[in-house]
């Protein structure tokens, strides 16, 4: 895939420029996007037959696999702040602690595949992690509007959340807006999950 849009707060930019561990965290997440390609190809091709024709989970899973297998991130990091009632916040999608001498740097990433309300929850959860001192750098990745058109119905996109980025200006926060490198009606469809909006989307197209 490619990174089509990118938000980096001034605080995050300063961290990335002055802290090796922050720079490494940023680069590893960036690589998980750039190294995400479709099977049998050296780049990412998305089927564009019609609206909502692809699932989004395979895109997310491949990024997770790259982060886990290549860079040793791990999934489902609970925040202590939500520990007494995890259903209110839930764990961070992917997390890693970087260590240099006696310093530890903690980075958290959310991959947003839900609707815009879910995107706001992800953003807020990461902000809580920063505010409560459980994260040093927060990152969020999501498709841009062009790509989301061909993904599961109502998947949020970068442009929908972008007006709220001003709330992140004083927080070490990065938002990646990713896109397919190529669109083709001949590309294999990405399979859909069985939760959220996926079944509804499948039924809608079966009725046509």
Beta strands, then each sheet from edge to edge (+ up, - down):
strand 1: 2-8
strand 2: 45-47
strand 3: 74-77
strand 4: 92-100
strand 5: 103-111
strand 6: 137-143
strand 7: 173-179
strand 8: 182-184
sheet 1: 1+ 7- 6- 5- 4+ 3-
sheet 2: 2+ 8+
end
